[in-house]
Amino acid sequence: MKLTKPLVAAVEGYAVGAGFVLSQSCDIVVAGDGAQFGYPEARIGVTGGGGTYIASRVPTKVAADLLLTGRFYTATRAREAGLVSEVVERGKALALARELADQIADNHGPSVRLLKALIDRETQTTTAESAQFLGLLKAHTSDSSRLQVSKGLKGLKGA
């Protein structure tokens, strides 16, 4: 599905697993300074396939760090790594996200759509190709018994 309108996310708290993938599917991400970002599936022994999406959207070294270690990034570290557009004081992410969305809405619509298409062009192609590997990933991470002995999300700490 191709979206022609930019998506702006506001993150306060944890964006973990599918929530992290969802945040990274947005064009602009504003995070409160207490936000945490991560994909802990390697630690708990499962993957829903979001790793392929993340690997195609973020720099290779960042993807490897997040996906293979399962650790979390603070909002500041996520900004440094290019996962977040802006970090604001806790509780103010939604206000800035709305302000940015209003600024985008005030711009010339056809230009915004064209620019979004240009931005998405590379990542959407890569994402589609990466999704072909999902079956292979599921075959190697379907051991549900690991979930029973896993620490789950307890004990995971920010980077």
C-alpha positions in Angstrom: 0.0 0.0 0.0 1.4 3.4 -1.0 0.6 6.3 1.3 0.6 9.7 -0.3 0.3 11.7 2.8 3.2 12.1 5.3 2.8 10.3 8.7 4.0 12.1 11.8 4.5 10.1 15.0 4.6 11.2 18.6 6.3 8.8 21.0 6.1 9.0 24.8 7.2 5.9 26.7 8.1 2.6 25.0 8.1 1.9 21.3 9.0 -1.7 21.4 8.6 -4.6 18.9 5.7 -3.8 16.6 5.4 -0.3 18.2 9.0 0.3 17.1 8.3 -0.9 13.6 5.2 1.3 13.5 7.2 4.4 14.6 9.8 3.7 11.9 7.1 3.5 9.2 6.3 7.1 9.9 8.0 9.9 8.0 8.7 12.1 11.0 9.1 10.8 14.6 8.9 13.2 17.6 9.9 11.6 20.9 9.6 12.7 24.5 12.9 12.6 26.3 11.8 9.6 28.3 10.9 7.5 25.2 12.7 4.2 24.6 13.0 2.3 21.2 13.8 -1.3 20.7 13.2 -4.6 19.0 13.7 -7.3 21.7 12.7 -10.3 19.6 16.2 -11.8 19.6 16.1 -11.9 23.4 12.7 -13.7 23.6 13.2 -16.0 20.7 10.5 -14.9 18.2 10.1 -12.5 15.3 7.1 -11.2 13.6 9.1 -10.2 10.6 9.4 -6.5 11.6 13.2 -7.0 11.6 13.1 -7.1 7.8 11.3 -3.8 7.8 13.7 -2.2 10.3 16.8 -3.5 8.4 15.6 -1.8 5.3 14.8 1.5 7.0 17.7 2.3 9.2 21.5 2.3 8.8 23.0 -1.2 8.7 25.1 -0.9 11.9 22.1 0.5 13.8 19.8 -2.2 12.6 22.4 -4.9 13.6 22.8 -3.3 17.0 19.1 -3.1 17.7 18.0 -6.4 16.1 20.9 -8.7 17.3 21.3 -7.4 20.8 17.7 -6.6 21.6 18.7 -3.6 23.6 16.7 -0.4 23.8 17.8 3.1 22.7 16.9 6.2 24.7 15.2 9.0 22.7 18.6 10.9 22.5 20.4 7.8 21.2 17.6 7.2 18.8 18.0 10.8 17.5 21.7 10.3 17.1 21.1 7.1 15.1 18.5 8.7 12.8 15.5 6.8 14.2 13.9 10.0 15.6 13.5 13.4 14.0 13.2 15.5 17.2 13.5 14.9 21.0 11.4 17.2 23.2 10.7 17.5 26.9 8.6 14.6 28.3 4.9 15.1 27.6 5.4 17.6 24.6 5.9 15.1 21.7 2.3 15.2 20.6 2.2 19.0 20.5 5.3 19.2 18.3 4.0 16.4 16.1 0.8 18.3 15.5 2.7 21.5 14.8 4.8 19.7 12.2 1.8 18.1 10.6 0.1 21.5 10.4 3.3 22.9 8.7 3.2 20.0 6.2 -0.5 20.5 5.6 0.1 24.2 4.8 2.5 23.4 2.1 1.7 22.8 -1.6 0.0 19.4 -1.7 1.3 18.1 -5.0 4.8 19.0 -4.1 4.5 17.3 -0.7 3.2 14.1 -2.4 6.0 14.1 -4.9 8.7 14.7 -2.3 7.2 11.9 -0.1 7.3 9.5 -3.1 10.9 10.4 -3.7 11.8 9.7 0.0 9.8 6.4 0.0 11.1 5.1 -3.4 14.3 3.4 -2.1 12.9 2.1 1.2 9.7 0.6 -0.2 11.6 -1.4 -2.9 14.0 -2.7 -0.3 11.2 -3.5 2.2 9.4 -5.5 -0.5 12.5 -7.5 -1.3 13.2 -8.0 2.4 9.7 -9.3 3.1 10.5 -12.3 0.8 12.9 -13.6 3.6 10.1 -13.6 6.2 9.3 -17.2 5.7 12.9 -18.2 6.3 13.0 -16.0 9.4 9.8 -17.6 10.8 11.2 -21.1 10.2 14.2 -20.3 12.4 12.4 -18.4 15.2 9.2 -20.4 15.8 10.4 -22.2 19.0 7.6 -21.1 21.3 9.1 -23.0 24.2 11.8 -20.3 24.5 9.1 -17.8 25.4 8.3 -19.8 28.5 11.8 -19.6 29.9 12.5 -16.1 28.5 12.9 -13.1 30.7 10.5 -11.4 28.3 10.7 -7.6 28.5 11.9 -7.7 32.2 15.5 -6.8 32.6 15.9 -5.0 29.2 17.7 -1.7 29.7 18.2 1.3 27.5 21.4 1.8 25.6 
